[in-house]
Amino acid sequence: MERKLLTKKGKETYKKCGSSVETVFGIIKSAMRLDKFLLRGNDKCDSEWKMYCTAHNVLKLWRNGQKAKA
């Protein structure tokens, strides 16, 4: 795998992985510890998921603001 990543094609392919949405899901599942929904029903789970996504986005905005001040 390391040899493949050192090629030009491998570098281009690996660069695309950074813009993947999958990292957001990983962060929400591991850092925010959302391994299961606390509420029952599709509407409630949808609301809970939107709350976690909003918290993730607000945290990103806050961190970006902290960097701008420094």
N, C-alpha and C positions, 0 to 999 in steps of 0.2 A: 504494500500500500504506500509506503514512504517513497518508493521509487516512482510509482505512478504519480504521486503528488508533485514530484520534482519536475515533471515534464510540463511543457507549455499548456497542453490540453488539460492536464490535471489541475494546474493552477487556476485556469479559467473556470473549470467545473467547481472547484472548491470555493472560489470567490463567490459563486452564486448561492452557496449554502448560508452565507452570512445574512442574506436578505430574506431568509426563509421565515415563515410565520411559525414554524414548529418551535422555535425558541421561546416564543411567548407562552405557548401551552406548557412547555417544560418549566418555565419560571413560575407560572401560576400553580402548577401541580406541586412543585417541590418547595419553592420559597414561601408561597402562601399556604402551603399544606392543604390544597384542595384535592384530596384523593377521593372524596365522595360528597355528594350534595347533602345538606342538612335538612332540606325541606322536601316534601313529596308533591308530585304533580308537575306536569310539564310547564305550566305558567309560573309556578313558584321556582322551579329549577332554572327557567329562563331568566327570571329576575335576579336570582342568586348569581348566575353566571355573568350577567351584565354588571352586577355590583363588583365582582372580582375584576372584571375587565376595566371598569372605571377606576378602581383602586390602583390597578397596574399602571394605567395611563397617567393618573395624578402623581404617582410616585416617580414616573419618568420625567414629568414636567418639573417636579420639585427638585429632583437631582440635577436636571439641566439648569435650573435657576441657581442652584448652589455653585455650579461650576462657573456661571457667568459672573457671580459676585467675587469669586476668588481671583 
